[in-house]
Amino acid sequence: MDPVRNPFAPGAGSQPPELAGRDDIIGNANVALQRVLQGKSDQSQILLGLRGVGKTVLLNKIEAIAEEHGYLTSLLEAPEDRSLPALLYPMIQQTLRKLSLSETAKAAAYFGMRALRSFARTFKVEVGDFSIAVDPEPGVADSGNLEFDLPELFVRVGDAAKAAGRGWVLLIDELQYLKQPDLSALIVAMHKITQRNLPVLFFGAGLPQIASLSGDAKSYAERLFAYPRVGALTEEAAIAAVRNPITDEGEQISAEALSAIFIETRGYPYYLQEWGYQAWNLAEKSPIGPDIAKAASKSALRRLDEGFFKVRFDRLTPKERDYVRAMARLGSGPYKSSDVADLLGDAQQRFGPVRASVIKKGMIYSPAYGEIDFTVPLFSEYLQRQEAA
């Protein structure tokens, strides 16, 4: 069929043609956004899930909803090598500039700018083209302790937003890459916002360990945030995610083909997009049958092996590669850390640093004490294929 009309979009954060199975998450975010803008309290949210489940897509959707409600939004991805102050500075500067255009918020935005200038100077943020033409305000956001200064800065932004009759939404993807002091300061800042009942909400997304990391940082984080789990889709939702875009283009796919795609992808949204994309391109005409679904599986796995999986594996050191290969030899996860160490023929304690390093790189996580598993669904099967080759 015509590849130009292919409705599927396999890519990092690409908006799928059918956002199926996520109505509860989107609906709860929508309610929270409206409540906070009306002066009512509600929880900020941190989306938890493995790679390829659509967390980034959901953050983009929530940002769009927030903007429809009149919020100013700041969406960023946490890298592994930059501090939170450096990430936030240009976003907050841009937000305050927009708020300063409101006559009712000019004064509050000015005070916010002064606090931001103090904050940037204190934390030695490279301002570049984002310099602020105001004097810093002594004694505000300049103690050098991020847990003291970030809340003060957030309150100034919240005050300006409230004065303008607007709200501010901060969205951070890949939250697990924030350093522990930065995560703690972010939690404290949102706690202060909640106490002041200001129109500011935070939506984060990260790997499953973020829930425990947040709780370790500040015990009240468990009550401060909601933690929606973003997992594989149900069979009904997964079938809709593949079938509906095809029928919207005036074509058809058989029930047998849909069932085969669901079984192969296990309902993970990124893989559904990849399988749907390949099936469409391989089919000469509609309806797409089970033979095409089988061929699509081979094409999709080949493309994943050469890109999505390989890129992640190539980031690992030789010792780290040995560790994840040993995990895969044990079959499907989760795995006991002791079993991996036994397979490698050494004491579990010796592999602690290696395991910690692979966790830090976002390749594995600990779903329970003494257990580990891959953050990328179907990654163990990829390693098994590589070993068999």
MARTIDO-560200 format. One line per 2 residues: number of its first residue (from 0); their letters; for each residue z, y negated, x of N, C-alpha, C, O. Coordinates in steps of 0.2 Angstrom, whole numbers. Layout:
<atoms>
NUM	a	Z,Y,X,Z,Y,X,Z,Y,X,Z,Y,X; ...
</atoms>
This chain:
<atoms>
0	md	0,6,4,0,0,0,0,-6,4,1,-6,10; -2,-12,2,-2,-18,5,4,-20,9,9,-22,6
2	pv	4,-20,16,10,-22,19,12,-29,18,18,-31,19; 8,-33,17,9,-40,15,14,-41,9,18,-45,9
4	rn	13,-36,5,18,-37,-1,24,-32,-1,28,-32,-5; 25,-30,5,31,-25,6,37,-30,5,38,-35,8
6	pf	41,-28,0,47,-32,-2,53,-31,2,58,-35,2; 53,-26,6,59,-24,10,60,-29,17,55,-31,20
8	ap	66,-30,19,68,-34,24,73,-32,29,79,-34,29; 71,-26,33,76,-24,37,77,-28,43,73,-29,48
10	ga	83,-31,44,84,-36,49,91,-38,49,95,-37,44; 94,-41,55,101,-43,55,102,-49,50,99,-54,52
12	gs	106,-48,45,107,-53,40,102,-55,36,102,-60,32; 96,-52,36,90,-53,31,92,-52,24,95,-47,23
14	qp	91,-57,20,92,-56,13,88,-51,10,82,-51,10; 91,-46,7,87,-40,4,85,-43,-3,87,-47,-6
16	pe	79,-40,-5,76,-42,-11,81,-40,-17,80,-43,-23; 85,-35,-17,90,-33,-22,97,-33,-19,98,-28,-15
18	la	101,-37,-21,108,-37,-18,112,-33,-23,116,-35,-27; 112,-26,-22,115,-22,-27,122,-19,-25,123,-19,-19
20	gr	126,-18,-30,132,-15,-29,138,-20,-26,143,-17,-24; 136,-26,-26,141,-31,-23,144,-36,-28,146,-42,-26
22	dd	143,-35,-34,145,-39,-40,152,-42,-39,154,-47,-40; 157,-37,-38,164,-38,-38,165,-43,-33,169,-48,-34
24	ii	163,-42,-27,164,-47,-21,161,-54,-22,165,-59,-21; 155,-54,-24,152,-60,-26,156,-64,-32,157,-70,-31
26	gn	157,-60,-37,161,-63,-43,168,-66,-41,170,-71,-43; 172,-62,-37,178,-65,-35,178,-71,-30,182,-75,-31
28	an	173,-71,-26,172,-77,-22,170,-83,-26,172,-88,-25; 166,-82,-31,164,-87,-35,170,-90,-39,170,-96,-40
30	va	174,-86,-42,180,-88,-45,184,-92,-41,187,-97,-43; 186,-90,-35,190,-93,-30,187,-100,-28,191,-105,-28
32	lq	181,-100,-27,178,-107,-26,179,-112,-31,180,-118,-30; 178,-110,-37,178,-114,-43,186,-116,-44,187,-122,-46
34	rv	190,-111,-43,197,-113,-44,200,-118,-39,203,-123,-41; 198,-117,-33,201,-122,-28,198,-129,-29,201,-134,-28
36	lq	192,-129,-31,189,-136,-32,192,-139,-38,192,-145,-38; 195,-135,-43,198,-138,-48,206,-140,-47,210,-141,-51
38	gk	208,-139,-40,215,-140,-39,219,-134,-39,225,-135,-39; 217,-128,-41,221,-122,-42,221,-118,-35,216,-119,-32
40	sd	226,-114,-34,226,-110,-28,223,-104,-29,222,-101,-34; 220,-102,-23,217,-95,-23,216,-93,-16,217,-97,-11
42	qs	215,-86,-15,215,-83,-8,208,-84,-5,203,-84,-8; 209,-86,2,203,-85,6,201,-78,7,206,-74,5
44	qi	196,-76,10,194,-69,10,191,-67,17,187,-71,20; 192,-61,19,189,-58,25,186,-51,23,189,-47,21
46	ll	179,-51,24,176,-45,22,176,-40,28,175,-42,33; 178,-34,26,179,-29,31,173,-23,30,172,-21,25
48	gl	170,-21,36,165,-16,35,162,-14,42,162,-18,46; 159,-9,42,155,-6,48,149,-10,48,147,-15,44
50	rg	145,-9,54,139,-12,55,134,-10,49,134,-4,47; 129,-14,47,124,-13,43,126,-12,36,122,-9,32
52	vg	132,-14,34,134,-14,27,132,-20,23,133,-21,17; 130,-25,26,128,-32,23,133,-37,23,133,-41,18
54	kt	138,-37,27,143,-42,27,140,-49,29,142,-54,25; 135,-50,33,132,-56,35,128,-59,29,128,-65,27
56	vl	125,-54,25,121,-56,19,126,-59,14,124,-64,11; 132,-56,13,137,-58,8,139,-65,10,140,-69,6
58	ln	140,-66,17,143,-73,19,137,-78,17,139,-83,15; 131,-76,18,126,-81,17,126,-82,9,124,-88,7
60	ki	127,-77,5,127,-78,-2,133,-82,-4,132,-87,-9; 138,-81,-1,144,-85,-3,143,-92,-1,145,-97,-5
62	ea	140,-93,5,139,-100,7,134,-104,2,135,-110,0; 129,-100,-1,124,-103,-6,128,-105,-12,127,-110,-15
64	ia	133,-100,-14,136,-102,-20,141,-108,-20,142,-112,-24; 144,-108,-14,149,-114,-12,145,-120,-13,147,-125,-15
66	ee	139,-121,-10,135,-127,-10,133,-129,-17,132,-134,-19; 131,-123,-21,130,-125,-28,135,-128,-32,134,-132,-36
68	hg	142,-127,-30,147,-130,-33,149,-136,-30,154,-139,-32; 146,-139,-25,147,-145,-22,151,-145,-15,153,-150,-13
70	yl	152,-139,-13,156,-139,-6,151,-141,0,145,-140,-1; 155,-143,5,151,-144,11,153,-137,15,159,-135,14
72	ts	148,-134,18,149,-128,21,148,-128,29,144,-132,31; 152,-124,32,151,-123,40,151,-115,41,156,-112,41
74	ll	145,-113,43,144,-105,44,142,-104,51,138,-107,54; 146,-100,55,145,-99,62,147,-92,63,150,-88,60
76	ea	144,-89,69,146,-83,72,150,-83,78,148,-87,82; 155,-79,78,160,-80,84,157,-75,89,156,-69,89
78	pe	155,-79,95,153,-75,101,159,-72,105,164,-74,103; 157,-68,110,163,-65,114,165,-70,119,170,-68,122
80	dr	162,-75,120,163,-79,127,165,-87,125,164,-91,130; 166,-89,119,167,-96,118,174,-96,114,175,-92,110
82	sl	177,-102,115,184,-103,111,182,-106,104,177,-108,103; 187,-105,100,187,-107,93,186,-115,93,182,-117,89
84	pa	190,-119,97,189,-126,97,182,-128,98,179,-133,95; 178,-125,103,171,-126,105,167,-125,99,162,-128,98
86	ll	168,-119,96,164,-117,90,165,-122,84,160,-124,81; 171,-124,83,172,-128,77,170,-136,78,169,-139,73
88	yp	171,-138,84,170,-145,85,163,-148,81,164,-153,77; 157,-145,83,151,-148,80,151,-148,72,149,-152,69
90	mi	154,-142,70,154,-141,62,159,-146,59,157,-149,54; 165,-147,61,169,-152,58,167,-159,59,167,-163,54
92	qq	164,-160,65,161,-167,66,155,-168,60,155,-174,58; 151,-164,59,146,-164,54,149,-165,47,146,-169,43
94	tl	154,-161,46,157,-161,39,160,-168,38,159,-171,33; 164,-171,43,167,-177,42,162,-183,41,163,-188,38
96	rk	156,-182,45,151,-187,44,148,-188,37,147,-193,35; 147,-182,34,145,-182,28,150,-184,23,148,-188,18
98	ls	156,-183,24,161,-185,19,162,-193,20,164,-196,15; 161,-195,26,162,-203,27,157,-207,23,157,-213,22
100	ls	151,-204,20,146,-207,16,149,-209,9,146,-213,6; 154,-205,7,158,-207,1,162,-213,1,167,-213,6
102	et	162,-217,-3,166,-223,-3,173,-222,-3,178,-225,0; 175,-217,-8,182,-215,-9,185,-211,-3,191,-210,-2
104	ak	180,-208,2,183,-204,7,182,-207,14,184,-204,19; 180,-214,14,178,-217,21,185,-217,25,184,-215,31
106	aa	190,-219,22,196,-220,26,199,-213,29,201,-212,34; 199,-208,24,201,-202,26,197,-198,31,199,-195,36
108	ay	190,-199,30,185,-197,35,186,-200,42,186,-197,47; 188,-206,42,189,-210,48,195,-207,52,195,-206,58
110	fg	201,-206,48,206,-203,51,205,-196,54,208,-193,59; 201,-192,50,199,-186,52,195,-186,59,196,-181,63
112	mr	190,-191,59,187,-191,66,191,-193,71,190,-190,77; 196,-197,70,201,-199,76,205,-192,78,206,-191,84
114	al	207,-188,73,210,-182,74,206,-177,78,208,-174,83; 199,-177,76,195,-173,80,193,-175,87,193,-171,91
116	rs	193,-181,88,192,-184,95,198,-182,99,197,-180,105; 204,-183,96,210,-180,100,210,-173,101,211,-171,107
118	fa	208,-169,97,207,-162,97,202,-160,103,204,-156,107; 197,-163,103,191,-162,107,194,-163,115,192,-160,119
120	rt	197,-169,115,199,-171,122,205,-166,125,205,-165,130; 209,-165,120,215,-160,122,212,-153,124,215,-151,129
122	fk	208,-151,121,205,-144,122,199,-144,126,195,-139,127; 197,-150,129,192,-150,134,185,-147,131,182,-144,135
124	ve	184,-149,125,177,-147,122,172,-151,124,172,-157,125; 166,-148,127,160,-151,129,157,-154,123,154,-150,119
126	vg	157,-161,122,155,-164,116,147,-165,116,144,-165,110; 144,-166,121,137,-167,122,134,-172,117,137,-178,117
128	df	129,-170,113,126,-175,108,131,-176,102,129,-180,98; 136,-173,102,141,-173,96,147,-178,97,152,-177,94
130	si	146,-183,102,152,-187,103,153,-192,97,149,-193,93; 160,-193,97,162,-197,91,164,-204,93,168,-205,98
132	av	161,-209,90,163,-216,92,169,-219,89,169,-224,86; 174,-215,90,181,-218,87,186,-216,93,185,-212,97
134	dp	192,-220,93,197,-218,97,201,-213,95,202,-212,89; 204,-208,100,208,-203,98,214,-206,95,216,-212,96
136	ep	218,-202,90,224,-204,87,230,-201,91,231,-195,90; 234,-205,95,239,-202,99,244,-198,94,246,-201,89
138	gv	246,-192,96,251,-188,92,248,-184,87,252,-181,83; 242,-184,86,239,-180,81,234,-175,84,229,-177,87
140	ad	235,-169,83,230,-163,85,229,-164,93,224,-162,95; 235,-166,96,234,-166,104,240,-164,108,241,-166,113
142	sg	243,-159,105,249,-156,108,247,-151,114,250,-149,118; 241,-148,113,238,-143,117,240,-136,115,238,-131,118
144	nl	244,-136,110,245,-129,106,241,-128,100,242,-132,95; 236,-124,101,231,-123,95,234,-122,89,232,-124,83
146	ef	240,-118,88,243,-116,82,246,-123,79,248,-123,73; 248,-128,83,250,-134,80,244,-139,78,244,-142,73
148	dl	239,-139,83,234,-144,82,229,-142,77,226,-147,74; 227,-136,77,221,-134,72,224,-135,65,220,-138,61
150	pe	230,-134,63,232,-135,56,232,-143,54,230,-145,49; 234,-147,59,233,-154,58,226,-156,57,225,-160,53
152	lf	221,-153,61,214,-155,60,212,-153,54,208,-157,50; 213,-147,51,211,-144,45,214,-148,39,210,-150,34
154	vr	220,-151,40,223,-155,34,219,-161,34,218,-164,28; 217,-164,40,213,-171,39,206,-169,36,204,-174,32
156	vg	203,-164,37,197,-162,34,198,-161,27,194,-164,23; 203,-158,25,205,-156,18,206,-163,14,204,-164,8
158	da	210,-167,17,211,-174,14,205,-178,13,204,-181,7; 200,-178,18,194,-181,17,190,-178,11,187,-182,7
160	ak	190,-172,11,186,-168,6,189,-170,-1,185,-171,-6; 195,-169,-2,199,-171,-8,197,-178,-10,196,-179,-16
162	aa	197,-183,-6,196,-190,-7,189,-191,-10,188,-195,-14; 184,-186,-7,177,-187,-9,176,-183,-16,170,-183,-18
164	gr	181,-179,-18,180,-175,-24,175,-169,-22,172,-166,-26; 176,-167,-16,172,-161,-13,177,-156,-11,183,-156,-11
166	gw	174,-151,-8,178,-146,-4,174,-144,2,168,-145,3; 178,-140,6,175,-138,13,176,-130,13,181,-128,12
168	vl	171,-127,15,171,-119,16,169,-118,23,163,-120,25; 173,-115,26,172,-112,33,171,-105,33,174,-101,30
170	li	165,-103,36,163,-95,36,162,-93,43,158,-96,46; 165,-88,45,164,-85,52,163,-78,52,166,-74,49
172	de	157,-76,55,155,-69,55,157,-67,62,159,-70,66; 157,-60,62,159,-56,68,166,-59,71,168,-60,76
174	lq	171,-59,66,177,-62,67,181,-58,72,186,-61,75; 180,-52,73,183,-47,78,183,-50,85,187,-48,90
176	yl	178,-54,86,177,-57,93,181,-63,95,181,-65,100; 185,-66,90,189,-71,91,195,-69,96,198,-63,94
178	kq	197,-73,100,203,-71,104,209,-71,100,209,-75,95; 214,-67,102,220,-67,98,223,-74,96,225,-75,91
180	pd	224,-78,101,227,-85,100,223,-89,95,225,-93,91; 216,-88,96,212,-92,91,212,-89,84,213,-93,79
182	ls	213,-83,83,214,-80,77,220,-82,74,221,-83,68; 226,-82,78,232,-84,75,232,-91,73,235,-93,68
184	al	229,-95,77,229,-102,75,225,-103,68,226,-108,64; 219,-100,68,215,-100,61,219,-98,55,219,-101,50
186	iv	223,-93,56,228,-91,51,233,-96,49,234,-97,43; 236,-99,54,241,-104,53,238,-110,49,241,-113,45
188	am	232,-112,52,228,-118,49,227,-116,41,228,-121,37; 225,-111,39,223,-109,32,230,-109,28,230,-110,22
190	hk	235,-106,32,242,-106,28,244,-113,26,246,-115,21; 243,-118,31,245,-125,30,240,-128,24,243,-132,20
192	it	234,-126,24,230,-129,19,232,-126,12,232,-130,7; 234,-120,12,236,-117,5,243,-121,3,243,-122,-3
194	qr	247,-122,8,253,-125,6,252,-132,4,256,-135,-1; 247,-136,6,245,-143,4,241,-143,-2,239,-148,-5
196	nl	238,-137,-4,234,-136,-10,228,-141,-9,226,-144,-14; 224,-140,-3,219,-144,-2,212,-140,-3,213,-134,-3
198	pv	207,-143,-5,200,-140,-7,197,-137,-1,191,-139,1; 200,-132,3,197,-129,9,198,-121,8,203,-119,6
200	lf	192,-118,9,193,-110,9,189,-107,15,185,-111,18; 192,-102,17,189,-98,23,186,-91,20,190,-88,17
202	fg	180,-90,23,177,-83,21,175,-80,28,171,-83,32; 178,-75,30,176,-72,37,173,-65,35,174,-62,30
204	ag	170,-62,41,168,-55,40,168,-52,47,167,-55,52; 170,-46,47,171,-42,53,172,-35,52,172,-32,47
206	lp	173,-32,58,174,-24,58,181,-23,55,185,-27,55; 182,-16,53,188,-15,49,195,-16,53,200,-18,49
208	qi	195,-17,60,201,-18,63,204,-25,62,209,-26,64; 200,-29,59,202,-36,58,208,-37,54,212,-41,55
210	as	209,-32,49,214,-33,44,221,-32,48,226,-35,47; 221,-27,53,227,-25,57,228,-31,62,234,-33,63
212	ls	222,-33,65,223,-39,70,226,-45,67,230,-48,70; 224,-46,60,227,-52,57,234,-51,56,238,-56,56
214	gd	236,-45,53,243,-44,52,247,-44,58,253,-46,58; 244,-42,64,248,-42,70,249,-50,72,254,-51,75
216	ak	244,-54,71,244,-61,73,249,-64,69,253,-68,72; 249,-64,62,254,-67,58,255,-62,52,251,-60,49
218	sy	262,-60,51,263,-55,46,261,-58,39,259,-53,35; 261,-64,38,259,-67,31,252,-67,30,250,-68,24
220	ae	248,-65,35,241,-65,34,239,-59,28,234,-60,25; 243,-54,28,241,-49,23,242,-52,16,238,-50,11
222	rl	246,-57,15,246,-61,8,242,-67,7,240,-69,2; 240,-70,13,236,-76,13,229,-75,11,226,-79,8
224	fa	226,-69,14,219,-67,13,218,-61,8,223,-57,8; 213,-61,5,210,-55,2,206,-51,7,202,-55,10
226	yp	206,-45,7,202,-41,11,197,-36,8,198,-30,8; 192,-39,5,187,-34,1,183,-30,6,181,-32,12
228	rv	183,-23,4,180,-18,9,173,-18,7,171,-17,1; 168,-18,12,161,-18,11,159,-12,14,158,-11,20
230	ga	157,-7,10,155,0,12,148,2,10,144,-2,8; 147,8,10,140,11,8,140,10,1,145,10,-3
232	lt	134,10,-2,133,9,-9,134,15,-13,132,21,-10; 136,15,-19,135,21,-23,128,23,-24,124,20,-23
234	ee	127,30,-26,120,32,-27,117,28,-32,111,26,-31; 120,26,-37,117,21,-42,114,15,-40,109,13,-41
236	aa	119,12,-36,117,5,-33,112,6,-27,107,2,-27; 112,11,-23,108,12,-18,101,13,-21,96,11,-18
238	ia	100,17,-26,94,18,-29,91,12,-32,85,11,-32; 95,8,-35,93,1,-38,90,-3,-32,85,-7,-33
240	av	94,-3,-26,92,-7,-21,85,-5,-18,81,-10,-15; 83,1,-19,76,3,-17,71,3,-23,65,0,-22
242	rn	73,5,-28,68,5,-34,66,-1,-37,60,-3,-38; 71,-6,-38,70,-12,-41,65,-17,-37,60,-19,-40
244	pi	65,-17,-31,60,-21,-27,53,-19,-28,48,-22,-28; 53,-12,-28,46,-9,-28,43,-10,-35,37,-12,-36
246	td	47,-9,-41,45,-10,-47,43,-18,-49,39,-19,-52; 47,-22,-45,46,-29,-46,39,-31,-43,36,-36,-45
248	eg	36,-27,-39,30,-28,-36,24,-24,-40,18,-24,-38; 26,-21,-45,22,-18,-50,20,-11,-47,15,-8,-50
250	eq	24,-8,-43,23,-1,-40,28,3,-43,33,1,-46; 28,10,-41,33,15,-43,35,19,-37,31,20,-32
252	is	41,22,-38,43,27,-33,47,33,-37,50,31,-42; 46,39,-35,48,44,-39,56,45,-38,59,43,-33
254	ae	59,49,-43,66,50,-43,68,54,-37,73,54,-34; 63,59,-36,64,64,-30,64,60,-23,68,61,-19
256	al	60,55,-23,59,51,-16,66,47,-16,68,46,-10; 68,44,-21,74,40,-21,80,44,-19,84,42,-15
258	sa	80,50,-22,86,54,-20,86,56,-13,91,56,-9; 80,57,-10,79,59,-3,81,53,1,85,54,7
260	if	79,47,0,81,41,4,89,40,3,92,38,9; 92,41,-2,99,40,-3,103,45,2,107,43,5
262	ie	100,51,2,104,57,6,103,55,13,108,56,17; 97,53,15,96,51,22,100,45,25,102,45,30
264	tr	100,40,21,103,34,23,111,34,21,114,29,24; 113,38,17,120,39,15,122,32,11,128,31,11
266	gy	117,29,9,119,23,5,120,16,9,123,11,6; 119,16,15,121,10,19,115,5,18,109,7,19
268	py	117,-1,16,111,-6,15,106,-7,20,100,-7,18; 108,-8,26,103,-9,31,98,-3,32,92,-4,32
270	yl	100,3,31,96,9,32,92,9,26,86,11,26; 94,7,20,90,8,14,84,3,14,79,4,12
272	qe	85,-3,18,80,-8,19,75,-5,23,69,-5,22; 77,-1,29,73,2,34,69,7,31,62,8,32
274	wg	72,12,27,68,17,24,63,15,19,58,17,18; 65,10,15,61,7,10,55,4,13,49,4,10
276	yq	56,0,18,51,-3,22,46,2,24,39,1,24; 48,7,27,43,12,30,40,16,25,34,17,25
278	aw	43,18,19,40,21,14,34,17,11,29,20,9; 36,11,10,30,6,7,24,6,11,19,7,9
280	nl	25,5,18,20,5,22,16,11,23,10,11,25; 19,17,23,16,24,24,12,26,17,8,30,18
282	ae	14,23,11,11,26,5,4,23,4,3,16,5; -1,27,3,-7,24,2,-8,21,-5,-12,16,-6
284	ks	-4,24,-10,-4,22,-17,2,23,-20,6,27,-18; 3,20,-26,9,21,-30,8,27,-35,2,28,-37
286	pi	13,31,-37,20,31,-35,21,34,-28,18,38,-26; 26,31,-25,29,34,-18,32,41,-20,37,41,-24
288	gp	30,46,-17,33,53,-18,38,55,-13,38,52,-8; 41,61,-13,45,64,-9,42,65,-2,46,65,3
290	di	36,67,-2,32,68,5,32,61,9,33,62,15; 31,56,6,31,49,9,38,48,11,39,45,17
292	ak	43,49,7,50,48,9,52,52,15,56,49,20; 50,58,16,51,62,22,48,59,28,51,59,33
294	aa	42,57,27,38,54,33,42,47,35,42,45,41; 44,43,30,47,37,31,54,38,35,56,34,39
296	sk	57,44,34,63,45,37,62,46,45,66,44,49; 56,50,47,55,50,54,53,44,57,55,42,62
298	sa	49,39,53,47,33,56,53,28,57,54,25,62; 58,29,52,64,24,52,68,26,57,71,22,61
300	lr	70,33,58,74,35,64,71,33,71,75,31,75; 64,34,71,61,32,78,62,25,79,64,23,85
302	rl	61,21,74,62,13,75,70,12,77,71,8,81; 74,15,73,81,14,74,83,16,81,87,13,85
304	de	81,22,83,82,25,90,80,20,96,83,19,101; 74,17,95,71,13,100,74,6,100,73,2,105
306	gf	77,4,94,80,-3,94,87,-4,92,91,-4,96; 89,-3,86,95,-4,83,101,0,87,106,-3,89
308	fk	99,7,88,104,11,91,104,10,99,109,9,102; 98,9,102,98,9,109,101,3,112,104,3,117
310	vr	100,-3,108,102,-9,110,110,-9,111,113,-12,116; 113,-6,106,120,-5,107,123,0,112,127,-2,116
312	fd	119,5,113,121,10,118,120,7,125,124,8,130; 115,3,126,113,0,133,118,-5,135,119,-7,141
314	rl	123,-7,130,128,-12,132,134,-9,136,138,-12,139; 134,-2,135,140,2,138,139,3,145,133,4,148
316	tp	144,4,149,145,6,156,144,13,156,144,17,151; 142,16,162,142,24,162,148,27,159,147,32,156
318	ke	154,25,161,160,28,159,161,28,151,163,32,148; 159,22,149,159,21,141,154,25,138,155,28,132
320	rd	148,26,141,143,31,138,145,38,138,144,41,133; 149,40,143,151,47,143,157,48,137,157,53,134
322	yv	160,42,136,166,43,131,163,44,124,165,48,120; 158,40,123,155,40,116,151,46,115,150,49,109
324	ra	148,49,120,144,55,120,149,61,118,147,65,114; 155,60,121,160,66,120,162,65,113,163,70,109
326	ma	162,59,110,164,59,103,159,62,99,160,66,94; 152,61,100,147,63,96,147,71,97,145,74,92
328	rl	149,74,102,149,81,103,153,85,98,153,90,97; 158,81,96,163,84,91,161,84,84,164,86,80
330	gs	155,81,83,152,81,76,153,74,73,152,69,76; 155,74,67,155,68,63,163,66,63,167,70,64
332	gp	164,59,63,170,56,64,174,56,57,171,58,52; 180,53,57,184,51,63,186,56,68,187,62,66
334	yk	187,54,74,189,59,79,196,57,82,199,51,82; 200,62,84,206,61,87,205,59,94,201,63,98
336	ss	209,54,97,208,52,104,209,58,109,206,58,114; 214,62,107,216,67,111,211,72,112,210,75,117
338	dv	207,74,106,202,78,106,196,76,111,193,80,115; 195,70,111,189,67,115,192,68,122,187,70,127
340	ad	198,66,124,200,67,131,200,74,133,198,76,139; 202,79,129,202,86,130,195,88,132,194,92,137
342	ll	190,86,128,183,87,129,180,85,136,176,88,139; 183,79,138,181,76,144,185,79,150,184,78,156
344	gd	190,83,148,194,87,154,199,83,157,200,84,163; 202,78,154,207,74,158,212,71,153,212,72,147
346	aq	218,68,155,223,66,151,221,60,147,217,56,149; 223,60,141,222,55,136,223,48,139,219,43,138
348	qr	229,47,142,231,40,145,225,38,150,225,31,150; 222,42,153,217,39,158,211,36,155,208,31,158
350	fg	210,38,149,204,35,145,206,29,141,202,27,137; 212,28,141,214,22,137,210,16,138,208,12,133
352	pv	210,14,144,206,7,146,199,8,144,196,3,141; 196,14,145,189,15,143,188,14,135,184,11,132
354	ra	193,17,131,192,17,124,193,10,122,190,7,117; 198,6,125,199,-1,123,193,-5,124,192,-10,121
356	sv	190,-4,130,184,-8,132,178,-6,126,175,-11,125; 177,0,124,172,1,119,174,-2,112,170,-4,109
358	ik	180,-2,111,183,-5,105,181,-13,105,179,-16,100; 183,-16,111,182,-23,112,174,-25,111,173,-30,109
360	kg	170,-20,113,163,-22,112,160,-20,105,154,-21,104; 165,-18,101,163,-17,94,159,-11,92,156,-11,87
362	mi	159,-6,97,156,0,96,160,5,92,157,9,88; 166,5,93,171,10,90,177,6,87,178,0,89
364	ys	181,9,82,187,6,80,192,12,78,190,18,78; 198,10,77,203,14,75,205,14,68,208,10,66
366	pa	202,19,64,204,19,57,211,21,55,213,19,50; 214,24,60,221,26,59,224,27,66,220,28,71
368	yg	231,28,66,234,29,73,232,35,76,232,41,73; 229,35,82,227,41,86,220,43,84,218,48,87
370	ei	216,39,80,210,41,78,205,35,80,207,30,80; 199,37,81,193,33,83,187,35,79,186,41,77
372	df	182,30,78,176,32,74,171,26,76,173,21,79; 165,28,75,159,23,77,159,18,72,160,19,66
374	tv	158,11,74,157,6,69,150,6,66,148,2,62; 145,9,69,138,10,67,137,16,64,137,22,67
376	pl	136,16,57,135,23,54,129,26,57,124,23,59; 129,33,57,124,37,60,123,37,67,118,40,70
378	fs	128,34,71,127,33,78,128,40,81,125,41,86; 133,44,79,134,50,82,128,54,82,126,58,86
380	ey	124,54,76,118,58,76,113,55,81,109,59,83; 113,49,82,108,46,87,110,49,94,105,51,97
382	lq	116,49,96,118,52,102,117,59,103,115,62,108; 117,63,97,116,70,97,108,71,98,106,76,102
384	rq	104,67,95,97,67,96,95,66,103,91,69,106; 98,61,106,97,59,113,99,65,118,95,66,123
386	ea	104,68,117,107,73,121,102,80,120,101,83,125; 99,81,114,95,86,113,88,85,116,84,90,117
388	a	86,79,117,79,77,119,78,80,127,73,79,129
</atoms>
